Amino acid sequence: MLIKNACIENVETLNDIRIEDGIFKEIGKVIEKPDEDVIDLKGKLLLPPFIESHVHLDTCLTAGDPVWNMSGTLFEGIECWSKRKEKLNREDIRERVNRVVRMYAANGIQFIRTHVDITDPSLTAMKALLELKEELKDVMEIQIVAFPQEGILSYPNGKQLMIDAVEMGADVVGAIPHFEFTREYSVESLDFALKLAADKNKLVDVHCDEIDDEASRGLETVATRALELGLYDKVTASHTTAMHSYNNAYVLRLMRLLKMSRINFVANPLVNTHLQGRIDTYPKRRGVTRVKELLAEGINVSFGHDDIYDPWYPMGNGSLRDVVFLGLHVCQMMGYEEIMNSYKLISHNAAKTLHICDHYGIEVSKPASFIVLDADNYYDALIKDAVVLYSYRNGRKIAENTPSERKVLF
């Protein structure tokens, strides 16, 4: 197959791409072969597939069941989910996750890191997601985080449940230090989680300091353990919304440690602008971590959706465009180049977070996985909310969309 006249990652000079046996064979000015299947993009934008670097597939599509989160806080969301967990079963999870995966596919996502709640003695959700990971691998690469929603030390048998989940096949070890009962539990939970990951050669993704409390400082422990154990960029700190409230003198000192540790960050603009600042009167905090400052220090940051119509977020449609669009606004990243390159927050940066760079990107000899947007560049795509025309995975088309037609009658 030959793709002609593609705008590859905003580069103005149009190029061609030859695909053979599901691999990128040639990229540049390519001579067409007789009887070759040809797609002329006529300057449309071609990108590597989008990556969802933070979502909770096991909780998706459960908002209001059995109760709504009326306060809009993280902690009431956890209470609502605790009630919903009582009726979890394999079929329920499989049906909801299959629907959301198809929503993601239509929006150009081919890689998902999902956090799966393991504060459940039966590990029902973990078992179901491991099944789906295998079943859907040809259309969606799913990476599973063993996520202790109600804590490791603060939930009965929490340590053993984490060990069991990892031995079952979880790819990533999680933690939630700000939800543990005490500061001592917080530190011990992180010591346990990162040591387990080091021993089992797993990645780490911590729900870290997702709170407006400037005294919540799990991040310094995460970064220190990542440095001491030599885990470095195998570790991710998600949310870190307390960093929004840290005083600048502390952040200046913390940045040195963060750079030394080389850990990744994931911000979730939609959900954290919804959840954070709930106890503020005025001024109200935006509640998103210091994305612009982290990027300026050369620290890897990606964006995630976090929740889709569940107890923590009553909206969501699987479009990472919405995540980027809002994130650029609340993080005040509205310079032309910042907007143009913001697709990297849901592609290349996220690939580093998921540790999939070896089989990701528009490069010769890598798997021919890519998407085509109905736009001339990513700036144009954001403004127009451009549809994903095609999504190809390993050279096979897995989704396509037709742009809607609008008519103005005056």
C-alpha positions in Angstrom: 0.0 0.0 0.0 1.2 3.5 -0.8 0.1 6.7 1.1 0.8 9.8 -1.1 1.0 13.5 -0.2 0.8 13.2 3.5 1.5 16.0 5.9 3.5 14.0 8.4 3.4 15.5 11.9 2.9 19.1 10.7 5.9 19.1 8.3 4.9 21.4 5.4 6.7 19.3 2.7 4.3 16.5 1.7 5.7 13.0 1.7 4.7 9.5 0.7 4.7 6.3 2.8 5.0 2.7 1.5 3.6 0.0 3.8 4.5 -3.7 3.3 3.5 -6.6 5.6 2.2 -4.2 8.2 5.5 -2.3 8.4 6.6 1.2 7.3 8.9 0.3 4.4 9.7 3.7 2.8 9.1 7.3 3.8 9.8 10.2 1.5 9.3 10.7 -2.2 8.3 7.2 -3.2 7.8 5.9 -6.8 4.5 4.2 -7.3 4.5 0.5 -8.3 2.2 -1.0 -10.9 -1.0 -2.5 -9.3 -0.2 -0.9 -5.9 -3.1 0.2 -3.7 -2.7 4.0 -3.5 -4.4 6.5 -1.1 -3.8 10.2 -1.9 -4.2 12.2 1.2 -3.9 15.5 -0.7 -2.1 17.2 2.2 -4.1 15.8 5.1 -2.4 15.4 8.5 -0.9 12.0 9.3 0.1 11.3 12.9 1.1 8.4 15.0 -1.9 6.9 16.8 -3.2 8.8 19.8 -2.4 7.3 23.3 -4.7 7.3 26.3 -2.1 7.4 29.1 -4.6 7.5 32.0 -8.1 6.1 32.2 -10.2 3.8 34.4 -11.9 1.4 32.1 -13.4 -0.6 34.9 -15.5 2.3 36.2 -16.5 3.8 32.8 -20.2 4.3 32.0 -21.4 4.0 35.6 -22.3 7.6 36.5 -25.4 7.7 38.7 -25.4 4.0 39.3 -26.5 3.6 42.1 -26.0 7.2 43.2 -24.7 10.4 41.7 -21.6 12.3 43.0 -23.5 15.4 44.2 -20.5 17.3 45.6 -18.3 16.7 42.6 -15.3 15.8 44.9 -12.8 13.0 44.5 -13.7 11.5 47.9 -17.5 11.3 47.3 -16.6 9.7 43.9 -14.7 7.0 45.8 -17.8 6.5 48.1 -20.1 6.2 45.0 -17.8 3.7 43.4 -17.6 1.6 46.6 -21.4 1.2 46.3 -21.2 0.3 42.6 -18.5 -2.3 43.2 -21.0 -4.4 45.1 -22.7 -5.5 41.9 -19.6 -5.8 39.7 -19.4 -8.9 37.6 -17.5 -10.1 34.6 -20.3 -9.5 32.0 -21.0 -6.0 33.3 -17.3 -5.0 33.0 -16.8 -6.6 29.6 -19.9 -4.9 28.1 -19.0 -1.4 29.3 -15.3 -1.7 28.4 -16.0 -3.0 24.9 -18.3 0.0 24.3 -15.6 2.5 25.4 -12.8 0.8 23.5 -14.8 1.3 20.3 -15.4 5.0 21.2 -11.6 5.3 21.6 -10.9 3.6 18.3 -13.2 6.0 16.4 -11.2 8.9 17.9 -7.8 7.5 16.7 -6.6 6.0 20.0 -4.7 2.6 19.7 -3.0 2.4 23.0 -4.6 2.6 26.5 -3.1 2.6 30.0 -6.0 1.7 32.3 -6.0 1.8 36.1 -8.0 -1.2 37.4 -9.3 -1.1 41.0 -7.8 -4.0 43.1 -9.4 -3.1 46.4 -11.8 -6.0 45.8 -11.1 -9.3 47.5 -12.3 -11.2 44.3 -10.3 -9.0 41.9 -13.3 -9.2 39.5 -12.3 -6.2 37.4 -8.7 -7.3 37.1 -9.7 -10.7 35.8 -12.1 -9.2 33.2 -9.6 -6.6 32.0 -6.8 -9.2 31.6 -9.2 -11.2 29.4 -10.1 -8.2 27.3 -6.5 -7.1 26.9 -5.8 -10.4 25.2 -9.0 -10.4 23.1 -8.6 -6.9 21.8 -4.8 -6.9 21.2 -5.1 -6.7 17.4 -7.0 -3.5 17.6 -6.0 -1.9 20.9 -2.9 -2.3 23.1 -4.0 -2.2 26.7 -1.6 -1.7 29.6 -3.1 -2.5 33.0 -2.2 -0.8 36.3 -3.0 -2.6 39.5 -4.7 0.4 41.2 -5.5 0.3 45.0 -8.4 2.8 44.9 -9.0 2.6 48.7 -5.3 2.3 49.6 -2.7 -0.3 50.1 -2.2 0.0 53.9 -5.6 1.4 54.6 -7.6 -1.4 52.9 -7.7 -4.9 54.4 -5.1 -7.2 52.9 -4.1 -4.5 50.5 -0.5 -5.6 50.1 -1.4 -9.1 49.2 -4.1 -8.0 46.7 -1.4 -5.9 45.0 1.0 -8.9 44.9 -1.8 -11.1 43.6 -2.7 -8.6 40.8 0.9 -8.4 39.7 1.2 -12.1 39.6 -2.0 -12.4 37.6 -0.4 -10.2 34.9 -0.8 -6.5 35.7 1.8 -4.5 33.8 2.1 -1.6 36.2 2.1 -1.2 40.0 -0.1 1.6 41.3 -0.5 3.4 44.6 -2.6 6.2 46.1 -0.6 7.8 48.9 -2.9 10.8 49.5 -5.8 8.5 50.4 -3.9 6.4 52.9 -4.9 7.1 56.6 -1.6 8.6 57.7 1.6 10.1 56.4 3.4 7.1 57.7 1.0 4.8 55.7 1.6 7.0 52.6 5.3 6.6 52.7 5.1 2.8 53.5 2.7 2.2 50.7 5.1 3.9 48.2 8.1 2.0 49.6 6.2 -1.2 49.1 4.8 -0.4 45.6 8.1 0.7 44.1 10.1 -2.1 45.7 7.6 -4.6 44.3 7.9 -3.1 40.8 11.7 -3.2 41.0 11.6 -6.9 42.1 9.1 -7.9 39.4 10.4 -5.7 36.6 7.2 -3.8 36.3 6.4 -0.1 35.5 4.9 2.2 38.2 2.1 4.7 38.0 1.0 6.4 41.2 -2.1 8.5 41.8 0.0 11.1 43.5 -1.2 14.0 45.6 -4.6 14.3 43.8 -5.8 16.9 46.3 -5.6 20.6 46.9 -3.7 20.2 50.2 -0.3 21.9 49.9 1.0 19.6 52.7 0.4 16.5 50.5 3.9 15.6 49.4 3.9 12.1 48.2 5.7 13.2 45.0 9.0 13.8 46.7 8.9 10.2 48.0 7.9 8.8 44.6 10.8 10.6 42.9 13.3 9.7 45.6 12.5 6.0 45.5 12.6 6.0 41.7 16.1 7.5 41.9 17.3 5.2 44.7 15.9 2.0 43.1 17.2 3.0 39.6 13.6 2.8 38.2 13.8 6.3 36.7 11.4 6.7 33.7 9.7 3.5 34.5 7.9 5.5 37.1 4.9 7.9 36.5 3.3 10.3 38.8 -0.3 10.9 37.8 -2.4 14.0 38.7 0.0 15.7 41.2 -2.6 18.4 41.6 -1.3 19.4 45.1 1.7 20.8 43.1 -0.6 23.5 42.0 -0.7 24.7 45.6 2.9 24.2 46.6 4.8 27.4 47.4 7.4 28.3 44.8 10.4 28.0 47.1 9.5 24.3 47.7 8.9 23.7 44.0 12.3 25.2 43.1 14.0 22.6 45.4 11.7 19.8 44.2 12.4 20.4 40.5 16.0 19.3 41.1 14.9 16.0 42.4 12.3 15.5 39.7 14.9 16.0 37.0 17.4 13.7 38.7 14.7 11.0 39.0 13.6 11.3 35.4 10.0 10.2 36.3 7.1 10.9 34.0 4.0 13.0 34.7 0.4 12.6 33.5 -2.1 15.4 33.8 -5.9 15.0 33.4 -7.2 18.5 32.6 -10.9 17.6 32.2 -11.3 15.7 35.4 -9.0 17.7 37.6 -10.5 21.1 36.7 -13.9 19.4 37.6 -12.8 17.8 40.9 -10.3 20.3 42.3 -11.0 23.6 44.0 -14.3 22.3 45.4 -13.7 23.6 48.9 -12.4 27.0 47.7 -14.7 30.0 47.7 -12.7 32.6 45.7 -10.2 32.6 44.2 -10.7 29.0 43.0 -7.7 26.9 42.1 -7.6 25.5 38.6 -6.3 22.3 40.1 -4.0 21.1 37.3 -0.4 20.3 38.0 2.4 22.6 36.7 2.5 21.3 33.2 4.1 24.2 31.5 6.9 24.5 34.2 7.6 20.7 34.1 7.9 20.8 30.3 10.2 23.8 30.5 12.5 21.7 32.7 12.7 18.9 30.2 10.4 16.6 32.2 8.1 14.3 30.3 4.4 15.1 30.6 1.4 13.5 28.8 -2.3 14.1 29.0 -5.1 11.6 29.8 -8.9 11.5 29.9 -9.0 9.8 33.4 -12.7 9.1 33.5 -15.6 8.6 31.1 -19.1 9.0 32.5 -18.4 7.6 36.0 -18.6 8.7 39.6 -15.7 11.1 39.2 -16.7 12.7 35.9 -20.3 12.7 34.5 -19.2 13.4 30.9 -16.6 12.1 28.4 -16.7 10.7 24.9 -13.2 9.2 24.3 -11.9 12.2 22.4 -8.4 13.2 23.5 -8.9 16.3 21.4 -11.1 17.7 24.2 -8.4 16.9 26.8 -5.7 18.7 24.8 -8.0 21.7 24.0 -8.9 22.3 27.7 -5.4 21.5 28.9 -3.9 24.2 26.6 -6.3 26.8 28.1 -6.0 26.0 31.8 -2.2 25.5 31.6 -1.9 28.8 29.6 0.0 27.1 26.8 -1.5 29.1 24.0 1.6 30.1 22.0 1.5 29.1 18.3 4.2 26.5 18.6 2.7 25.2 21.9 -0.6 24.6 20.2 0.9 23.2 17.0 3.0 20.6 19.0 0.4 19.8 21.6 -0.5 16.5 19.8 2.8 15.2 21.4 1.0 15.3 24.8 -1.2 12.4 23.5 1.4 10.7 21.3 5.2 10.8 21.7 5.2 12.0 25.3 2.6 9.3 26.2 4.7 6.7 24.4 7.5 7.5 26.7 5.2 7.1 29.7 4.0 3.7 28.5 7.5 2.6 27.5 6.4 1.7 24.0 8.7 3.8 21.9 10.3 0.7 20.4 7.2 0.0 18.4 5.7 3.4 18.1 6.1 6.3 15.6 6.2 7.1 11.9 9.6 5.5 11.2 10.9 3.0 8.7 10.8 -0.6 10.0 8.3 0.2 12.7 4.7 -1.1 12.7 2.5 0.8 10.2 0.2 2.2 12.8 -1.1 5.8 12.1 -4.1 8.0 11.9 -5.2 10.6 9.4 -7.1 13.8 10.4 -9.2 16.0 8.2 -6.9 19.0 8.7 -3.8 20.6 7.3 -1.9 20.6 10.6 -2.6 20.1 14.3 -3.4 23.7 14.9 -6.1 23.4 12.2 -7.3 20.1 13.7 -7.9 21.6 17.1 -9.7 24.6 15.8 -12.0 22.6 13.5 -12.4 19.6 15.9 -11.2 17.6 12.9 -12.5 14.1 12.5 -10.2 11.1 12.3 -10.6 10.0 8.7 -8.7 6.8 9.1 -7.0 4.7 11.8 -4.6 2.0 10.6 -3.0 -0.5 13.0 -0.1 -2.6 11.7 -1.2 -1.8 8.2 -4.9 -2.7 8.7 -7.7 -0.2 8.8 -9.5 -0.4 12.1 -11.7 2.7 12.0 -12.8 5.4 9.6 -15.1 8.4 9.8 -16.8 10.7 7.3 -16.7 14.5 8.0 -20.1 15.9 8.6 -21.5 18.4 6.1 -22.7 21.8 7.3 -24.8 24.2 5.3 -25.4 27.8 6.1 -28.6 29.0 4.3 -28.0 32.7 4.0 
